[in-house]
Amino acid sequence: MISVEIAQNELDLRGLVCPMPVLRVKKALKPLAPHEELTVVTDDPHAPADIRTFAEQSGHEVVSQEEIAPGVVRHRLRHRA
């Protein structure tokens, strides 16, 4: 599946591999207001660790990361204050 924005503040990044999920998350978080949330779906096995590291290094909060199907993870991030 190709990256498709599925709704406001939601991204489906299945089919993208490192470093694209993190780059798309970074771009999507930029315009958000403080404390606004972004939901992202990925299937790259490295994405959970990569997204968590990016969030921690840039001051954003990882609200949750859950496997919603085999190999598919839903990430919820909160924009830094």
MIVEXVO-263771 format. One record per residue (C-alpha): residue number from 1; residue in one letter; x, y, z. Coordinates in nm, 3 decimals. Each point is the difference from the previous one (the first is absolute). Example, Ala and Ser with C-alpha at 12.3 -4.5 7.8 and 13.67 -1.06 7.14 Angstrom:
// residues 2
{num 1&residu A&X 1.230&Y -0.450&Z 0.780}
{num 2&residu S&X 0.137&Y 0.344&Z -0.066}
This chain:
// residues 81
{num 1&residu M&X 0.000&Y 0.000&Z 0.000}
{num 2&residu I&X 0.125&Y 0.348&Z -0.085}
{num 3&residu S&X 0.000&Y 0.277&Z 0.258}
{num 4&residu V&X -0.341&Y 0.162&Z 0.012}
{num 5&residu E&X -0.140&Y 0.259&Z 0.238}
{num 6&residu I&X -0.322&Y -0.160&Z 0.122}
{num 7&residu A&X -0.139&Y 0.283&Z 0.214}
{num 8&residu Q&X 0.103&Y 0.317&Z 0.174}
{num 9&residu N&X 0.288&Y -0.084&Z 0.235}
{num 10&residu E&X 0.006&Y -0.362&Z -0.119}
{num 11&residu L&X 0.258&Y -0.153&Z -0.233}
{num 12&residu D&X 0.013&Y -0.345&Z -0.154}
{num 13&residu L&X 0.368&Y -0.062&Z -0.069}
{num 14&residu R&X -0.019&Y -0.370&Z -0.076}
{num 15&residu G&X 0.237&Y -0.097&Z -0.276}
{num 16&residu L&X 0.260&Y 0.263&Z 0.090}
{num 17&residu V&X 0.335&Y -0.101&Z 0.145}
{num 18&residu C&X 0.262&Y 0.180&Z 0.205}
{num 19&residu P&X 0.055&Y 0.293&Z 0.001}
{num 20&residu M&X -0.327&Y 0.103&Z -0.169}
{num 21&residu P&X -0.243&Y -0.067&Z 0.289}
{num 22&residu V&X 0.199&Y 0.226&Z 0.235}
{num 23&residu L&X 0.036&Y 0.270&Z -0.266}
{num 24&residu R&X -0.376&Y -0.004&Z -0.068}
{num 25&residu V&X -0.077&Y 0.010&Z 0.374}
{num 26&residu K&X 0.235&Y 0.295&Z 0.045}
{num 27&residu K&X -0.169&Y 0.188&Z -0.286}
{num 28&residu A&X -0.350&Y -0.081&Z 0.129}
{num 29&residu L&X 0.077&Y 0.115&Z 0.355}
{num 30&residu K&X 0.138&Y 0.340&Z -0.107}
{num 31&residu P&X -0.331&Y 0.181&Z -0.059}
{num 32&residu L&X -0.179&Y -0.149&Z 0.302}
{num 33&residu A&X -0.085&Y 0.209&Z 0.302}
{num 34&residu P&X 0.155&Y -0.085&Z 0.338}
{num 35&residu H&X -0.153&Y -0.316&Z 0.150}
{num 36&residu E&X -0.179&Y -0.087&Z -0.326}
{num 37&residu E&X 0.025&Y -0.370&Z -0.087}
{num 38&residu L&X 0.111&Y -0.182&Z -0.314}
{num 39&residu T&X -0.091&Y -0.362&Z -0.074}
{num 40&residu V&X 0.228&Y -0.197&Z -0.233}
{num 41&residu V&X -0.024&Y -0.356&Z -0.132}
{num 42&residu T&X 0.321&Y -0.175&Z -0.112}
{num 43&residu D&X 0.116&Y -0.345&Z -0.102}
{num 44&residu D&X 0.375&Y 0.060&Z -0.007}
{num 45&residu P&X 0.145&Y -0.214&Z 0.283}
{num 46&residu H&X 0.243&Y 0.279&Z 0.091}
{num 47&residu A&X -0.264&Y 0.274&Z 0.017}
{num 48&residu P&X -0.105&Y -0.045&Z 0.366}
{num 49&residu A&X 0.353&Y 0.050&Z 0.131}
{num 50&residu D&X 0.082&Y 0.269&Z -0.257}
{num 51&residu I&X -0.316&Y 0.201&Z 0.070}
{num 52&residu R&X 0.047&Y -0.032&Z 0.377}
{num 53&residu T&X 0.361&Y 0.120&Z -0.026}
{num 54&residu F&X -0.099&Y 0.292&Z -0.223}
{num 55&residu A&X -0.278&Y 0.103&Z 0.239}
{num 56&residu E&X 0.223&Y -0.018&Z 0.305}
{num 57&residu Q&X 0.278&Y 0.198&Z -0.168}
{num 58&residu S&X -0.236&Y 0.270&Z -0.127}
{num 59&residu G&X -0.210&Y 0.038&Z 0.315}
{num 60&residu H&X -0.321&Y -0.161&Z -0.127}
{num 61&residu E&X -0.186&Y -0.261&Z 0.204}
{num 62&residu V&X -0.070&Y -0.355&Z -0.115}
{num 63&residu V&X -0.347&Y -0.056&Z 0.143}
{num 64&residu S&X -0.021&Y -0.360&Z -0.119}
{num 65&residu Q&X 0.134&Y -0.255&Z -0.246}
{num 66&residu E&X -0.216&Y -0.305&Z -0.053}
{num 67&residu E&X 0.008&Y -0.287&Z -0.246}
{num 68&residu I&X -0.341&Y 0.005&Z -0.171}
{num 69&residu A&X 0.073&Y -0.287&Z -0.241}
{num 70&residu P&X 0.301&Y -0.225&Z -0.049}
{num 71&residu G&X 0.288&Y 0.235&Z -0.083}
{num 72&residu V&X -0.221&Y 0.311&Z -0.003}
{num 73&residu V&X 0.041&Y 0.258&Z 0.276}
{num 74&residu R&X -0.219&Y 0.299&Z 0.088}
{num 75&residu H&X 0.198&Y 0.285&Z 0.158}
{num 76&residu R&X -0.161&Y 0.290&Z 0.184}
{num 77&residu L&X 0.223&Y 0.303&Z 0.053}
{num 78&residu R&X -0.067&Y 0.326&Z 0.179}
{num 79&residu H&X 0.162&Y 0.320&Z -0.121}
{num 80&residu R&X 0.232&Y 0.158&Z 0.253}
{num 81&residu A&X -0.126&Y 0.288&Z 0.208}
